Amino acid sequence: MATAPKDGKLIYHLTSIENLESIFRNGLLSRDGVHDFTDVADKQIIDLRQEKGLNNLVPFHFFAANPFDGAVQLAYPDKKFVFITIARTYARRNGFKVLTRHPLSLEDLTLLSYEDGINQIDWDKMSERNYSDSECKEICMAECLSDRAIGARDFFSISVKDEEDKRIVEDLRDRTVGKIGTFYVNVQEYNFKR
């Protein structure tokens, strides 16, 4: 049985495997901080995030394979994706902010401190993972946001679809970041649509 989102130890950022070399060299940057990358986000949503001042933050979700992740993977069936994970303890120590539901569904877009945000998320509703219920779907896309770049040495792990992707990511990691004292790569096929 899957861990309930409230009890999770990680936060998740979906990206194209094509972006990893730049991420390993420069860190995981906000949309405003990166200029040459494979963009898989919905343009209309990115424009709205820009209007709300969110494109200068690095977004994470509280579990993998949420509605955003599924929609992106379905929109780009020929792309390979990975989940970069960060420990929630790292997010707390480094002052990440929290939005308790999808930011575009919030009238008052107040970024909460990590602790306040964690305490205000409706974890019971999120645990339902009922994406046909719009309220549940919006809560499942709550975000944890960093206002600074995150270096690859601070990643907890990278999750991939299969052994082939694992070899690609490990080789790239070993060539750019180094193998000692860095994140591990694990296969978690169930988080991927392809």
Secondary structure, 3 states (H helix, E strand, C coil): CCCCHHHCCEEEEEEEHHHHHHHHHHCECCHHHCCCCCCCCCHHHHHHHHHCCCCCCEEEECCCCCHHHHHHHHHCCCCCEEEEEEEHHHHHHCCCEEECCCHHHCCCCCCEEHHHHHHHCCHHHHHHCCCCCHHHHHHHCCEEEECCCECHHHCCEEEECCHHHHHHHHHHHHHHCCCCCCCEEEECHHHCCC
